[in-house]
Amino acid sequence: MGASCRWTFGDDNRAVSTLIGDNVQFAARLKGMNEAYGTNILISSDFIECLSADPVSYTHLTLPTTP
């Protein structure tokens, strides 16, 4: 989790957007890991920490164990 920058170049007929930042690169790597593991959702431990810091209870969240 961190800062990122988004730029859009062009006009109403044609525009190109780009995102840069460490968290954008990390998200791309998580996407690649999803494809490698054949999963639909893969979250990082940083995200789990954010969930545990939130006062809302996540009673239905089960975390897989890894060897």
Secondary structure by P-SEA (a helix, b strand, c coil): cbbbbbbbbccccbbbbbbbcaaaaaaaaaaaaaaaacccccccaaaaaaaaacccccccbbbbbcc
